Amino acid sequence: MTFDISRIADPSFFADGRLPARSDHRWFASEDELLAGTSSYEQNLNGLWKFHYARNADQTVTGFEQAGFDVSGWDDIPVPAHIQLHGYDRAQYANVQYPWDGHEQIVPGEVPTRFNPVGSYVTDVVLERASGPGERVVITFHGAESAIALWVNGTYIGYAEDSFTPSSFDITHALVDGPNRLAAQVFKWSGGSWLEDQDFYRFSGIFRDVVITHLPVAHVADLHVRTVIDGSSAEVILTAEIEGDAELTAQLDGTALARAEDGSFRVRIENARLWSPEDPHLYDLVLHLRHGDELVEVIRQRVGVRRFAIEDGVLRLNGERVVFFGVNRHEFGLQGRVMTREQTIADLRLLKSIGVNAIRTSHYPNNSFFYELADEFGFLVIDEMNLETHGIWDSIRALDLPVSEALPGDRAEWRDALLDRATSLLRRDRNHPSVVIWSCGNESFGGTLIRDVADYLRTADDRPVHYEGVDWDPRYPETTDIVSRMYTPAAEIEEFLATNREKPFILCEYAHAMGNSFGAVDRYIDLAYRDELFQGGFIWDFSDQAIELTDRYGNTYFGYGGDSGEAPHDSDFSGNGILFADHTPKPFVQEVSFLYQPLKLVIDRDGVTIENRNLFTSTAAYSGVATLRTNGRTLRTVAIDSDIAPGERGSVPFALDVPNLPGEYTIDVEFFHRDATAWAPAGARVARGQGVVVVEGAPVTPRPVARPEVVDGIHNVGVRGEHFEALFSKLYGGLVSYRFGQTRDGGRELLSAMPKPNFWHAPTSNERGWGAPFEDGQWLLASRYARAAGEPLRTARVSTDDESVTVSYTYDLPTRPASSCDVDYRVTGDGRIEVTLSLTVPEGLPDLPEFGMMLQTSPDHDRLRWYGEGPEESAVDRRLGTRRDVFAASVADQLTPYLRPQEAGSRTGVTWAEVTDRRGWGIRVESADGMEFSALPWTPFEIENADHPNELPATRHTVLRPALMRRGVAGDNSWGARTHPEFLVPTDEPLRFRFTFTGVAGGGAAGRS
């Protein structure tokens, strides 16, 4: 048998010599091995292999697979790894584009020939275990992208496609005593690559474990565990495919399973402890296989007893309606899709800590250890087959390609390949209780082949079947048991469900978290608890897909599409995770955590009302604490005990005794795990909420201060008091100096540039997606090029009253139609400057990205404190996860390092904020009505000009931007969905924003609260 490389372009040639798919259980030679977790039947081949790179098949080395071929001069490459991250080829990020599009004219099934990298791998292996009589030896490649051909000692063994499921080969016949030459070729693109057009980096190579396993003379080739729940009892049913002459026994937590007439093994559990995300209890099923008197295999299979099904038209877990607080998860980290168990544990613990209860494996099967951990930690998994043909679907949707050309569509030549992928998925993963839904793939339109995949999955298993593509191609609605859509606004879902109530509805993707995003997501959560057919969704997505690069100056940064010199690419569309590329949380994780927490809390001065959204857990499992604060000071704390049943609502009083002194008080309520879990220690927070109590009363009357002195010069107007001096320019049209705290040279200058009205921010990813810069460009011009109105030296208008001096300017704005705004500076004797910005937006102008002022001060003022919402950045449509308190941070850290720099670092509901130097001198900004506020090291224009954070210039200012309002960040999607109207800066009424700024002297300010 020889390998014919031309066949990799044949859709029907997807496996040659590959063993049938099986369950992912491990087997051990003894009980001691089982307890130690180390099997003498396994030999891991991860490590350095010899490697040769060829840009196409014609440039590969002939005869490299032979045992005597000299590869000593070849490079070393680690296995597992992507070759593109080790100096070969180049990384390429593409969303819907096939990576060869525009380079070679090929049709589905064909492969590029001019450029189609081939990696040739060689390693010499000595078997650690001597094979006994009748034993066989199998090698498994758990992930090779996109196809692999294998030789042992020069003998061709086989070939396999499907990058994301194991490919196992029996190599017994080719082995010799001593060293054995293993040789493999991995093809970047095969015919199967047409089925793998997922939104991800296009890599190649052996990227998951390579393992040799010994199959004893008798062997459990496959096992299948089912559970059937009947009231409080459950039956566990085991079927096993046994090779060889053997006797199998099994025990579940020490209780023997009985052999039934149909050959299965069964045991009944009374008062069964049911598996769920809240209590992911796993029973231990231990199998012993004996060949005669010899124990040849010991197997441990974890069993979760649970029932998941569509019951009464609704998806239910153990009889209770489920709401998916989900996230889509690419297996992606700093080494690309080479993931470790340890990194996966960290990822899943983080997701549990923020309330995520469900994961969709977008858009391919994950490593087996992911499912083991999902079982242990308690996640509901939509397990997705390795299928996406988005590029062809685009041709149907946008270029009028006939439906008959859909891929896989109705093309019979692809049917076996699809069913093979479905079989590999199901047989490997079906024993995992975490897997509750099978998915037929992603964004591949529709047709009879995907319908056939769904039929196969239903025939082989009882889980519901999901496929979103039916929404685009409704010819075969029976393909999916669930109505599934992507990025549909909550209002449209509610409208749809008003008349379509045949199936449960989920969003397999929603809340596209690209850049500074995740706005108005609470609409979906509210709907999930208003209409039982809407059962939640899966955020897109888990983490940014980005690779660490180094610029010409030695600075590291995270690169995205195009940064590796590749084309075609889709730029920074890979940056849509709730985590950064290094798997640290983005600021809006505070919103995710709040919306996904299992307790909804409403707090007032007398107590807390709790809606327990758990399915099976009482609030008695949590300890509670209520804390009373004012202006950052903790006044008192009380414990909260509660016992509210799952699905119920109740009120719990507490006695915090809010003082009667006028002011604002906050009551924070938090709940914590009483006991440790598999994913969190005792004391880990489960839920939180805050109530705000305002005690009305007469405000404190400040000590009267004499009106400041006015110096009305030729070119300037000076306003001075005992500790300050402000200088307003008639020539340049604005406030050019503000000195606070007298010194020998006239006082500390707090302004490094003239304050200006500001209507602009660096566009967010969502704004770029719907074309905001094109529509909003006039507001950029207005922010940069406003001109003081009036004749030379007559731009400033001065007025006085008994307490203050007001200097006013009008600015003409370069817009069409023309517009103007007014800025009034009211200066009092204590050095406070009250700023009032006014604007009437003429009809015909678009809404504003923001409405506020921009002040610049010394970069030495790099310490930020504020009283308002925090601790992380927020927006008018993303502030439910915040709490009011006094927070402190470094200005240098305020621009969130999104893959592409954009508007970030803003806080909502800010009453006051200060930026100070290391000695405590600086500037304070206040707004009695609350404001949005940011303090950044760069102006919006500098931020917008950078494509990556490492391209931002050296810091020369601290830039303060108090604002009445900024446009909400939005996030229904990132390619057209706009901010919801109620979160736009209003233009149908005159806009007016008032705030005050003053100097801070050594950590304090006159009249400071």
Sequence and secondary structure as in RCSB ss.txt:
>XXXX:A:sequence
MTFDISRIADPSFFADGRLPARSDHRWFASEDELLAGTSSYEQNLNGLWKFHYARNADQTVTGFEQAGFDVSGWD
DIPVPAHIQLHGYDRAQYANVQYPWDGHEQIVPGEVPTRFNPVGSYVTDVVLERASGPGERVVITFHGAESAIAL
WVNGTYIGYAEDSFTPSSFDITHALVDGPNRLAAQVFKWSGGSWLEDQDFYRFSGIFRDVVITHLPVAHVADLHV
RTVIDGSSAEVILTAEIEGDAELTAQLDGTALARAEDGSFRVRIENARLWSPEDPHLYDLVLHLRHGDELVEVIR
QRVGVRRFAIEDGVLRLNGERVVFFGVNRHEFGLQGRVMTREQTIADLRLLKSIGVNAIRTSHYPNNSFFYELAD
EFGFLVIDEMNLETHGIWDSIRALDLPVSEALPGDRAEWRDALLDRATSLLRRDRNHPSVVIWSCGNESFGGTLI
RDVADYLRTADDRPVHYEGVDWDPRYPETTDIVSRMYTPAAEIEEFLATNREKPFILCEYAHAMGNSFGAVDRYI
DLAYRDELFQGGFIWDFSDQAIELTDRYGNTYFGYGGDSGEAPHDSDFSGNGILFADHTPKPFVQEVSFLYQPLK
LVIDRDGVTIENRNLFTSTAAYSGVATLRTNGRTLRTVAIDSDIAPGERGSVPFALDVPNLPGEYTIDVEFFHRD
ATAWAPAGARVARGQGVVVVEGAPVTPRPVARPEVVDGIHNVGVRGEHFEALFSKLYGGLVSYRFGQTRDGGREL
LSAMPKPNFWHAPTSNERGWGAPFEDGQWLLASRYARAAGEPLRTARVSTDDESVTVSYTYDLPTRPASSCDVDY
RVTGDGRIEVTLSLTVPEGLPDLPEFGMMLQTSPDHDRLRWYGEGPEESAVDRRLGTRRDVFAASVADQLTPYLR
PQEAGSRTGVTWAEVTDRRGWGIRVESADGMEFSALPWTPFEIENADHPNELPATRHTVLRPALMRRGVAGDNSW
GARTHPEFLVPTDEPLRFRFTFTGVAGGGAAGRS
>XXXX:A:secstr
    GGGGG TT SEES          BSSHHHHHHT  TTEEE  EEEEEEEESSGGGS TTTTSTT   TTSE
EEEES  GGGTTSS   EESSS TTTTTS   TT   SSS  EEEEEEEE  SS   TT EEEEEES EESEEEE
EETTEEEEEEE TTS EEEE GGG  SS EEEEEEEES  GGGGGB  SEE   EE S EEEEEE SSEEEEEEE
EEEEETTEEEEEEEEEEESS EEEEEETTEE EE TTS EEEEETT     SSS   EEEEEEEEETTEEEEEEE
EEE    EEEETTEEEETTEE  EEEEE    BTTBT   HHHHHHHHHHHHHTT  EEE TTS   HHHHHHHH
HHT EEEEE S B HHHHHHHHHH   GGG SSTT GGGHHHHHHHHHHHHHHHTT TTEEEEE  BS    HHH
HHHHHHHHHH  S EE GGGGT TT GGG SSEEEES  HHHHHHHHTT  SS EEEEEES   SS   STHHHH
HHHTT TTEEEEEES SB   EEEE TTS EEEE TTTTS SS  GGGG   SB TTS B TTHHHHHHHH SEE
EEEETTEEEEEE  SS  GGGEEEEEEEEETTEEEEEEEE     TT EEEEE      SSSEEEEEEEEEEESS
  SSS TT EEEEEEEEEEE             EEEE SSEEEEE SSEEEEEETTTTEEEEEEES  TTSSEE 
 SEEEEEE      HHHHHTTHHHHHHHHHHHHHH EE SSTT   EEEE SSEEEEEEEEEE  SS EEEEEEE
EEETTS EEEEEEE   TTS   SEEEEEEEE TT  EEEEEEEESS  BTTB TT EEEEEEEEGGG S   SS
  S   EEEEEEEEEE TTS EEEEEEEEEEEE EESS HHHHHH SSGGGS     EEE  EEEE     S SS
S    GGGS   SS EEEEEEEEEEBTTB TT  
